[in-house]
Amino acid sequence: MTDRTSERPPDEQPKLKEYEGEGITVTFEPRRCLHAAECVHGLPEVFDLSRRPWVLPDAAEPALVAEVVRRCPSGALQYHPAEGPAERPDSPTTVHRTPSGQLVVRGDLLVSGATGERHETRVMLCGCGASGNQPYCDHSGPCAEPDDDVPEQR
């Protein structure tokens, strides 16, 4: 596991944790994780929060790891295959508003924020404007944990 950085100041730089396998490398950006648990439910032999490192890319076939990583709605998990194409964006691009206000966007995206422009394929954007990780949702605002059954709390 290694951390990757670029030329940006450390306080603005997204921190990526990299888990390298023989057929696929998985990266994880903790600030974007919204704990949807698609990874741990989808492939518990690869993604296990009770061990360190918590991601073992070689514990399943690379194509299966890639399939489960693509389920991550926030884009906190990404993958890079050793061979073959990188993740292809959904086409057409889709935007879905969750009951609590976040925008789930999938497609060929260029997202502008404090860290500059980033090419993305999957993001969950802040719908309330209170996120400390703009434009990404971090569940810190009023849309964090509303009772979706009570309209005035949505």
Kinemage of the C-alpha trace (Angstrom):
@kinemage 1
@onewidth
@group {chain A} dominant
@subgroup {mainchain}
@vectorlist {calphas} color= white
{ca met a 1} P 0.000 0.000 0.000
{ca thr a 2} L 1.300 3.441 -0.916
{ca asp a 3} L -0.102 6.953 -0.771
{ca arg a 4} L -0.068 8.913 -4.025
{ca thr a 5} L 0.247 12.683 -4.122
{ca ser a 6} L 0.755 15.340 -6.785
{ca glu a 7} L 2.007 18.918 -6.961
{ca arg a 8} L -0.856 20.436 -4.933
{ca pro a 9} L -0.398 21.652 -1.347
{ca pro a 10} L -0.924 18.822 1.198
{ca asp a 11} L -4.003 20.449 2.776
{ca glu a 12} L -5.762 20.480 -0.615
{ca gln a 13} L -4.487 17.171 -1.932
{ca pro a 14} L -6.899 14.222 -1.977
{ca lys a 15} L -5.247 11.356 -0.128
{ca leu a 16} L -5.319 8.099 -2.060
{ca lys a 17} L -4.436 4.752 -0.583
{ca glu a 18} L -3.284 2.254 -3.178
{ca tyr a 19} L -3.664 -1.517 -2.884
{ca glu a 20} L -1.676 -3.219 -5.615
{ca gly a 21} L -2.475 -6.693 -6.848
{ca glu a 22} L -1.074 -8.765 -9.679
{ca gly a 23} L -4.028 -8.213 -12.018
{ca ile a 24} L -5.641 -5.076 -10.614
{ca thr a 25} L -4.805 -2.136 -8.352
{ca val a 26} L -7.536 -0.634 -6.172
{ca thr a 27} L -7.296 2.939 -4.890
{ca phe a 28} L -9.273 4.345 -1.989
{ca glu a 29} L -9.924 7.997 -1.157
{ca pro a 30} L -11.128 7.994 2.487
{ca arg a 31} L -12.653 11.515 2.421
{ca arg a 32} L -15.100 10.438 -0.263
{ca cys a 33} L -16.244 7.200 1.359
{ca leu a 34} L -19.883 7.391 2.456
{ca his a 35} L -20.017 3.822 3.797
{ca ala a 36} L -22.509 2.475 1.276
{ca ala a 37} L -20.813 -0.910 1.977
{ca glu a 38} L -21.192 -2.106 -1.626
{ca cys a 39} L -17.590 -3.353 -1.455
{ca val a 40} L -17.754 -5.321 1.806
{ca his a 41} L -21.106 -6.868 0.880
{ca gly a 42} L -20.044 -7.570 -2.697
{ca leu a 43} L -16.651 -9.214 -2.062
{ca pro a 44} L -15.927 -9.719 1.651
{ca glu a 45} L -12.849 -11.792 0.811
{ca val a 46} L -11.319 -8.703 -0.885
{ca phe a 47} L -12.796 -5.896 1.245
{ca asp a 48} L -12.662 -6.641 4.982
{ca leu a 49} L -12.648 -3.758 7.464
{ca ser a 50} L -11.502 -6.031 10.311
{ca arg a 51} L -8.033 -6.642 8.835
{ca arg a 52} L -5.059 -4.587 7.683
{ca pro a 53} L -4.702 -3.985 4.855
{ca trp a 54} L -8.443 -4.004 4.438
{ca val a 55} L -8.232 -4.434 0.633
{ca leu a 56} L -6.619 -7.573 -0.861
{ca pro a 57} L -7.096 -7.235 -4.647
{ca asp a 58} L -5.655 -10.699 -5.363
{ca ala a 59} L -8.317 -12.441 -3.233
{ca ala a 60} L -10.659 -12.562 -6.267
{ca glu a 61} L -10.442 -12.434 -10.043
{ca pro a 62} L -9.600 -8.911 -11.330
{ca ala a 63} L -12.813 -8.702 -13.395
{ca leu a 64} L -14.911 -9.454 -10.303
{ca val a 65} L -12.979 -6.902 -8.206
{ca ala a 66} L -13.578 -4.291 -10.934
{ca glu a 67} L -17.298 -5.124 -11.049
{ca val a 68} L -17.674 -4.605 -7.288
{ca val a 69} L -15.575 -1.409 -7.262
{ca arg a 70} L -17.892 0.047 -9.945
{ca arg a 71} L -20.769 -0.355 -7.461
{ca cys a 72} L -19.171 2.264 -5.153
{ca pro a 73} L -21.539 5.224 -5.633
{ca ser a 74} L -19.191 7.867 -4.222
{ca gly a 75} L -16.196 6.950 -6.367
{ca ala a 76} L -14.053 6.573 -3.238
{ca leu a 77} L -12.942 3.236 -4.675
{ca gln a 78} L -11.361 3.146 -8.123
{ca tyr a 79} L -9.481 0.440 -9.992
{ca his a 80} L -6.694 0.196 -12.531
{ca pro a 81} L -6.285 -3.152 -14.309
{ca ala a 82} L -2.772 -4.438 -15.006
{ca glu a 83} L -3.931 -5.233 -18.537
{ca gly a 84} L -6.868 -4.068 -20.550
{ca pro a 85} L -8.937 -0.908 -20.477
{ca ala a 86} L -9.449 1.351 -17.478
{ca glu a 87} L -12.948 1.847 -16.122
{ca arg a 88} L -15.249 3.004 -18.867
{ca pro a 89} L -17.749 5.700 -17.943
{ca asp a 90} L -21.456 4.950 -18.153
{ca ser a 91} L -23.105 6.265 -21.279
{ca pro a 92} L -25.288 8.152 -21.275
{ca thr a 93} L -24.369 10.113 -18.172
{ca thr a 94} L -26.996 9.765 -15.442
{ca val a 95} L -27.901 11.986 -12.488
{ca his a 96} L -30.035 10.694 -9.639
{ca arg a 97} L -31.070 12.690 -6.558
{ca thr a 98} L -31.300 10.558 -3.413
{ca pro a 99} L -34.240 11.105 -1.028
{ca ser a 100} L -31.876 13.009 1.287
{ca gly a 101} L -30.604 15.333 -1.465
{ca gln a 102} L -27.252 14.027 -2.679
{ca leu a 103} L -26.658 13.829 -6.409
{ca val a 104} L -25.382 10.461 -7.626
{ca val a 105} L -23.739 11.030 -11.006
{ca arg a 106} L -22.267 8.376 -13.330
{ca gly a 107} L -20.672 9.004 -16.712
{ca asp a 108} L -17.761 10.797 -18.364
{ca leu a 109} L -17.363 13.601 -15.836
{ca leu a 110} L -15.067 16.564 -15.258
{ca val a 111} L -15.557 17.705 -11.653
{ca ser a 112} L -14.178 21.063 -10.484
{ca gly a 113} L -13.424 21.620 -6.810
{ca ala a 114} L -10.815 22.834 -4.334
{ca thr a 115} L -8.278 20.354 -5.704
{ca gly a 116} L -8.775 21.469 -9.308
{ca glu a 117} L -10.432 19.529 -12.089
{ca arg a 118} L -10.678 15.756 -11.910
{ca his a 119} L -11.890 13.261 -14.470
{ca glu a 120} L -14.383 10.952 -12.783
{ca thr a 121} L -16.732 8.123 -13.692
{ca arg a 122} L -18.753 7.982 -10.437
{ca val a 123} L -19.419 10.680 -7.830
{ca met a 124} L -21.843 11.578 -5.090
{ca leu a 125} L -22.146 15.354 -5.028
{ca cys a 126} L -23.324 17.502 -2.133
{ca gly a 127} L -26.931 18.560 -2.564
{ca cys a 128} L -27.188 20.816 0.503
{ca gly a 129} L -24.051 22.937 0.145
{ca ala a 130} L -22.707 22.131 3.623
{ca ser a 131} L -20.067 19.538 2.753
{ca gly a 132} L -16.525 20.252 3.904
{ca asn a 133} L -15.322 18.294 0.870
{ca gln a 134} L -17.062 20.306 -1.888
{ca pro a 135} L -18.334 19.444 -4.375
{ca tyr a 136} L -18.408 15.879 -2.998
{ca cys a 137} L -20.881 14.877 -0.280
{ca asp a 138} L -19.337 14.100 3.114
{ca his a 139} L -22.577 13.633 5.116
{ca ser a 140} L -21.787 16.670 7.272
{ca gly a 141} L -24.757 18.820 6.288
{ca pro a 142} L -28.497 18.733 6.801
{ca cys a 143} L -28.872 15.931 4.253
{ca ala a 144} L -26.654 13.615 6.335
{ca glu a 145} L -29.193 11.482 8.167
{ca pro a 146} L -32.719 12.734 7.530
{ca asp a 147} L -35.733 10.593 8.121
{ca asp a 148} L -36.741 9.966 4.521
{ca asp a 149} L -40.248 9.061 5.649
{ca val a 150} L -40.863 12.590 6.984
{ca pro a 151} L -41.108 15.060 4.041
{ca glu a 152} L -40.116 18.133 6.077
{ca gln a 153} L -36.873 16.380 7.106
{ca arg a 154} L -35.789 15.591 3.533
